[in-house]
């Protein structure tokens, strides 16, 4: 199998207004903002991650998230990624460049890397990570109010 090498990383900002604003920790949230991270392999496979700091729940800011994402780009571009799940996890745990990333930036990059590993091996992400129950579960919050 050909090695998995990251050829390109793009970072795209987004802002999504919510249909129904809501209160969270005493603050009204009317939109979500963050960055979509796209990793592209040398074979043309693409995988995405999302970095969206949650205001008022941490010290993360959009500015810090964007900075961290741009810092990791130079490290990961042209980097060969381990293909075995455990090796990929070890790579992300032990690589110093990942240590200083804010949580949402790290989540976005790690999510995209794992998805890219799965795609490279023509597996679903559930199969790649060895999920016990790969069937999607439904979250009640996403279903809206129940009929009475």
C-alpha positions as CSV (number, residue, x, y, z in Angstrom):
1,X,0.0,0.0,0.0
2,X,1.2,3.5,-0.9
3,X,2.2,5.6,2.1
4,X,-0.3,8.3,3.2
5,X,1.3,11.7,2.7
6,X,-0.5,15.0,3.4
7,X,0.0,17.2,0.3
8,X,-2.1,20.2,1.3
9,X,-4.0,21.7,4.2
10,X,-6.6,24.4,3.9
11,X,-8.3,26.4,6.6
12,X,-11.6,28.1,5.8
13,X,-13.4,30.3,8.3
14,X,-17.2,30.0,8.7
15,X,-20.0,31.7,10.6
16,X,-23.3,30.0,10.9
17,X,-26.3,31.8,12.3
18,X,-28.7,29.6,14.4
19,X,-32.3,29.5,13.5
20,X,-33.2,29.7,17.2
21,X,-30.7,31.5,19.5
22,X,-30.3,29.9,22.9
23,X,-28.9,30.6,26.3
24,X,-25.7,28.8,27.5
25,X,-24.0,29.6,30.7
26,X,-25.9,32.9,30.9
27,X,-24.9,34.0,27.5
28,X,-27.1,34.2,24.4
29,X,-25.7,32.2,21.4
30,X,-27.0,33.3,18.1
31,X,-24.3,31.9,15.8
32,X,-21.4,29.5,15.7
33,X,-18.1,30.4,14.2
34,X,-14.9,28.6,13.5
35,X,-12.8,27.0,10.8
36,X,-13.1,24.0,8.5
37,X,-9.8,22.2,8.1
38,X,-9.3,20.2,4.9
39,X,-6.4,17.7,4.6
40,X,-5.6,16.5,1.1
41,X,-3.3,13.5,0.4
42,X,-0.9,13.2,-2.5
43,X,-3.4,10.8,-4.0
44,X,-6.2,13.3,-3.9
45,X,-8.2,12.0,-1.0
46,X,-9.7,14.7,1.2
47,X,-10.9,14.8,4.8
48,X,-12.4,17.6,6.9
49,X,-12.3,18.6,10.5
50,X,-14.0,21.5,12.3
51,X,-12.5,23.8,14.9
52,X,-15.2,25.8,16.7
53,X,-14.3,27.2,20.1
54,X,-17.3,27.5,22.4
55,X,-17.5,31.0,23.8
56,X,-17.7,31.4,27.6
57,X,-16.7,27.8,28.3
58,X,-12.9,28.2,27.8
59,X,-10.2,30.7,27.2
60,X,-10.0,29.7,23.5
61,X,-10.6,32.4,21.0
62,X,-11.1,32.3,17.2
63,X,-7.9,34.2,16.8
64,X,-5.9,31.7,18.8
65,X,-7.6,28.8,17.0
66,X,-6.7,30.3,13.6
67,X,-3.1,30.9,14.7
68,X,-2.7,27.3,15.9
69,X,-4.2,25.9,12.7
70,X,-1.8,27.9,10.6
71,X,1.1,26.8,12.8
72,X,0.4,23.1,12.3
73,X,0.1,23.5,8.5
74,X,3.9,23.8,7.9
75,X,4.6,20.8,10.1
76,X,2.0,18.5,8.5
77,X,2.5,19.4,4.9
78,X,4.5,16.6,3.1
79,X,4.4,14.6,6.3
80,X,3.8,10.8,6.1
81,X,1.1,9.7,8.4
82,X,1.1,6.3,10.1
83,X,-1.6,4.0,8.7
84,X,-2.3,1.7,11.6
85,X,-4.9,3.2,14.1
86,X,-2.7,2.8,17.2
87,X,0.4,4.2,15.4
88,X,-1.7,7.2,14.2
89,X,-2.9,7.8,17.7
90,X,0.6,7.6,19.1
91,X,1.9,10.0,16.5
92,X,-0.7,12.6,17.5
93,X,-0.1,12.0,21.2
94,X,3.6,12.2,21.1
95,X,4.3,14.8,18.5
96,X,5.3,18.0,20.2
97,X,3.6,20.1,17.5
98,X,0.2,18.8,18.7
99,X,0.9,19.7,22.3
100,X,0.6,23.4,22.0
101,X,-2.6,23.4,19.8
102,X,-5.7,24.7,21.5
103,X,-8.3,22.0,22.0
104,X,-10.6,22.9,19.1
105,X,-7.7,23.2,16.6
106,X,-6.3,19.8,17.8
107,X,-9.7,18.2,17.5
108,X,-10.1,19.5,13.9
109,X,-6.7,18.2,12.8
110,X,-6.9,14.9,14.6
111,X,-10.4,14.2,13.3
112,X,-9.4,15.0,9.7
113,X,-6.2,12.9,10.0
114,X,-8.1,9.8,11.3
115,X,-10.7,10.2,8.5
116,X,-7.9,10.5,5.9
117,X,-6.3,7.3,7.3
118,X,-9.6,5.5,7.0
119,X,-10.2,6.7,3.4
120,X,-6.7,5.8,2.4
121,X,-7.4,2.2,3.5
122,X,-10.9,2.2,1.9
123,X,-12.5,1.8,5.3
124,X,-15.2,3.7,7.1
125,X,-14.0,5.7,10.1
126,X,-15.9,3.3,12.4
127,X,-14.1,0.3,10.9
128,X,-10.7,2.1,11.1
129,X,-11.0,2.9,14.8
130,X,-12.6,-0.4,15.6
131,X,-15.9,0.9,16.8
132,X,-18.1,-1.7,18.5
133,X,-21.3,-0.3,17.3
134,X,-20.8,1.5,14.0
135,X,-24.5,2.3,13.5
136,X,-25.2,6.0,14.0
137,X,-27.1,6.9,17.1
138,X,-29.7,9.6,17.2
139,X,-29.4,12.5,19.6
140,X,-32.7,13.6,21.0
141,X,-31.6,17.2,21.0
142,X,-31.2,17.1,17.2
143,X,-34.7,15.7,16.6
144,X,-36.6,18.8,17.9
145,X,-39.6,18.8,20.2
146,X,-41.8,15.7,20.5
147,X,-45.4,15.8,19.5
148,X,-47.8,15.8,22.4
